[in-house]
Amino acid sequence: MAAGRGTLPVRMSVIEGNLTSTGRRFGIVAARTNDVVVSRLIDGALDAFRRTGASDGDIVVVRAPGAWELALVLRDLGRSGGFDALVALGAVIRGGTPHFEYVAGETAKSVFHVSLELDLPISFGVLTCDTLEQALERSGAKGGNKGFEAAMAAVESADLRARLKAPAAKRRAR
């Protein structure tokens, strides 16, 4: 039998995260560079957390100088303890030099490595765009808000990890 959502055998357990952030604590680390874009990503992320039940007291926002610095700040925030998930937000916009490739690629890799090092979900909401117009579209205009999407992924990941860490008898399968 193919493994798709509607084709799983009846007795098979499927564990998924729910979109609820009640009682959980989240951190957002956002770059100050390209703030006209990043501030919209922050607004989207905060909206997602609030819609899923987080109170403002359960959310910490830290501003890093730029995308390059996100990983170190995420690591320091994560090590401070008490977070169920973190969100990295930023916007790297292509210019006329190879700088874009270095910053975009290494930022993605380093955020992923910090997540593994800390054993903590870190959602990646760093835009990598060719133009400012593309970045604005992805931060709340035509392309939705990738900050909102990254926060929703953090909420679901935090819930999923809590379910996976719970004793097997307490897991609620779908």
N, C-alpha and C positions, 0 to 999 in steps of 0.2 A: 504494500500500500504506500503511495506517495506521501511524503511528509509535508503537507500543507495545512493551513489553519482548519479547514473543514474536513480533512481526511484522516485525522488522528484516530487511532483505535479508542474506543470508549474507556477502557481501563488505564490508558496511558496518562500519567500526570504531566501537566504542562505548567511550569512555574513562570509567571510574568510579574513585572512590577506594575503597580497601580500609580495613577497620577494624583497622589496625595502627598502633601508636604507637611501636614499637621504634625507637630511634635518633633520636627526635624530641623537641623541647622545647616545653612548653606552659606558659602562664601563666593563672592564674585571678585575676580581680579581683572581689571580693565585697564588697557593702555590709554594714556593721555594723548598720544600721537593720533592725529586724525579725529579729534574730539567731536567734530560736527557729525561724524558717523558713529563713533563709539558711544556717545551719550545716548543716542537712540537705541543702540543695542542694550545698554544698561536699562533703559526704560522698559524695553521689551522683556528682559529677564526678570525685572522686578514685578512686572505685570503677571508673568507666568507663575512666579512663586506665590504671589498674593492670591491668584485665582485658584491655586491648588491647596490653599489653606495655611500658608506660612504667614506669620506675623512679622512686622518690620523688625522686631527685636530678635528674630531668628535668622536675619540676613546681615552679613557684613560685606561692605563694598570697600575694596582697596584699589587705589589707582597706582599703576606702575608707569614709569616714564614712557615706555614703548613696548611693542610686541616682543622684541628681543629679551626684555627683562621679565616677561610674564612667568616663565618657568621658575625662576628663583623666588619670586614673590609667592607663587602658588605653593612652592615647597615650604617656605617659611610659614605661611598661613596654615597650611595643612598640618605642619608639625606642632603648631600652637594647640591643636587638639579640639575635639568636640564637634567637628563638622561631619555631616553625612555625605556631602558632595560639594565640589567646587565647580565654578564655571570660569573659563578663560575667554575674555572678550577683547577684540582689537580689530584693526583694519590696516592691512598692508596693501598699498596701492602702487602698481607698477610705475616706474619712472623710466628714465632714459639710460640707466646703468644696470649692471647685473645685481645690484644691491637687493632688489626685490626677491630674486631667487634664493639668495642666502638667508635673508630674514624669514621669508615665508616657510621655506623647507625646514630650517633649523628650529623655528618656533614650534611647528607641528611636532617634530620629533622630540623636542625637549619636554613639551607638555605631556606627551604620551609617556615618556620615561619617568617623569615625576609622578604620574598617576600610578604606575607600576611600583615605583619605589615606596610610595606612601600607602599602597594598597587602599586607594581611595578613588572613587569615580571623579574624573575631571572631564566635563563636557567642553568641547572645542568650538567656540563661537568666534573664531578669528577669521574675518573675511580676507580673502586674497583676490583682489580685483584688478582689472586693467585700468579702470578709470574711476574717478570720484563718483560719476553718475551711476555706475554699476554698484558701488558701495552704498550709495544712498538708497537705491532700489532695494537692496537686500537688508536694509536697516529700517524698514518700515514703510516703504513706498510700494511699488508694484510687486516686488519679489517677496513680500512678507517681511517678518523681522527675525533674523537669524539669532538674535539674542534671546527672543522668546523661545525659539526652537531648542537652543542649547540648554536653557533653564529647564524646559520640559523633559529633555533627555536626562538631566541631572536628577530631577524629581523621580523619574521612573527608575533610573539606575540605583538611587538610594533605597527605594522601596524593594527593588529586586534583590539587592545585596542583603538587606535585612531578612528577607524571606529565605535566601539561600543559607544564611548563617544560623537561622532558627533550627532547633531540633526537628528532625524529620516528621515527628508526630504533630508538630504545631504548624507545619507548612500548609498553607491553603492552596491547593492546586486548582487550576482552572479546568 
